[in-house]
Amino acid sequence: MPLAEKKITAEQYFEMVAETNELTELIDGEIVALAAPNEKHFDICFSMCSKLSEFIHKNSGECKSFMVPFDVV
């Protein structure tokens, strides 16, 4: 469900969300409200992130895995 009537840029979005703690996403120039994840979602995310981090470490990878929330541009 879009929260604004006109499309905005990523720069405008980041200026707006810096002032709030609401869970939102920018999709095709529209701000979309997100529901809070439930406990099962967090269990799955934690498990995946842990396994990915372990794989990266064992294979001398130079990248990192992050838990949400984390801005990706």
PyMOL commands that set and color helices and strands:
alter all, ss='L'
color gray80, all
select helices_A, chain A and resi 10-17+39-58
alter helices_A, ss='H'
color red, helices_A
select strands_A, chain A and resi 24-27+30-33
alter strands_A, ss='S'
color yellow, strands_A
deselect
rebuild
show_as cartoon
